[in-house]
Amino acid sequence: MTVRTRFAPSPTGFLHVGGARTALFCYLYARKRGGQFILRIEDTDLERSTTESVNAILEGMTWLGLDYDEGPFYQTQRFERYNAVIDELLNKGLAYRCDCSRERLEKLRVDQMARKAKPRYDGHCSHRQIDPDAPHVIRFRNPPDGVVIVDDLIRGRVPFNNEELDDLVIRRSDGTPTYNLTVVVDDADMRITHVIRGDDHLTNAPRQINILRALGHEPPRYGHVPMILGEDGARLSKRHGAVSVISYRDQGYLPEALLNYLVRLGWSHGDQEIFSIEQMIELFDIGDVNKSPSAFNTDKLDWLNQQYLQYADPARVARLLSSHMGHLGVDPSAGPDLAEVVKIQAARAKTLTELAEISAFCYQDFDDYEAAAAKKHLRPVAREGLEKLRTAFELMAFEDWTPEQLEYVVERVAGELEVNMGKIAQPLRVAIVGRAASPGIDETLMLVGKEATLRRIDKALAYIDARAST
């Protein structure tokens, strides 16, 4: 049997991190077994589905690198097929027309709840003859008794009594098919062998199994993945911060870091924290997923992303970093090679956005100093050292502007003034960068370049003079 999994989002919004984790699990399960991974867009909710949402889902999948083998398939392009299946069920007596009014259904629900009974349709129309031309819905005739066993890949055997499952609507009064019908038809037609999805769909599984069996199909294996919670224990939502996959891209996370984080939400392999996609494919198994919900921890994602930034190919990180520099109004072509900046700065940042912010000084002058750093280091006592450094730097040839030569000059000036390196390097760092934190002073000067170094020292000297006169 060829394993075939599917990711089937509804295009009513962005690609949520919970959906991305489900897609990842489907992808890994298929890839490990040499199977196929199918993308299906479940867009039958005509009022809420949008082209923008479809594009956001496709964009998110592409950014994550979750390549699908077939699709995307759109349910709105398969209405003819769904209606043919509904007609088949009607002809076999496995479905029936229902013209119950909303008022009757609401009264039925209220009465059942008053008796503390589970609200469900009472089969009022199951043996009535309804005019096909009058307004009506189509209901599936669920088996009245027996037990449906969902042999879940994560939760094990989960039984459902048929008497608790009502005759669900499979076609609305406007002629559109409903979710449980379209999913069943698609899974059968697309030969899906394993359905991995969120556990909010667990109660749909027995209904779908019954429809599949009514159509003569063997159900796929199901695996229902626990939800993702925020750090406060509530279901992850916008109020917890970013939940859109694309928003994580825009904030400067690497796709491989987000995938690594998502695979570890509810699954583990010993104490290992960092997994390449190849290792995920080799080691992941849906049966090892925890049955309990997992909490999203942004600090852990930040740590993982920092690891990936440090050890990824600097040239690739530079390509991704370029757009983040552009968002700050920085032209990375007007300065040092961005890959060289990445090599020096990557370990100091958690995201590409942060990396861009702390590296902007390499390409453009800044307007203001960090107040605390300027107050501490740009004082009259620092003036002599900055003047001597400026003179020494101005005499250096451009070809000598290397970390080794620059470090030698700073050490020499410190020796002449009989002070330790910090007394020289920190005022110089604040003058060049605008704050007290940067890479080593030799690397910092090398990245900034000779002309900008001289210009910024002049600015710092003017700042010291202005401060002394007030």
Secondary structure, 3 states (H helix, E strand, C coil): CCCEEEECCCCCCCCEHHHHHHHHHHHHHHHHCCCEEEEEECCCCCCCCCHHHHHHHHHHHHHHCCCCCEEEEEHHHCHHHHHHHHHHHHHCCCEEEECCCHHHHHHHHHHHHHCCCCCCCCCCCCCCCCCCCCCCEEEECCCCCCEEEEEECCCEEEEEEHHHCCCCEEECCCCCECHHHHHHHHHHHCCCCEEEEEHHHCCHHHHHHHHHHHCCCCCCEEEEECCEECCCCCECCHHHCCCEHHHHHHCCCCHHHHHHHHHCCCCCCCCCCCCCHHHHHHHCCHHHCCCCCEECCHHHHHHHHHHHHHHCCHHHHHHHHHHHHHHCCCCCCCCCCHHHHHHHHHHHCCCHHHHHHHHHHHCCCCCCCCHHHHHHHCCHHHHHHHHHHHHHHHHCCHHHCCHHHHHHHHHHHHHHHCCCHHHHHHHHHHHHHCCCCCCCHHHHHHHHCHHHHHHHHHHHHHHHHHHHHC
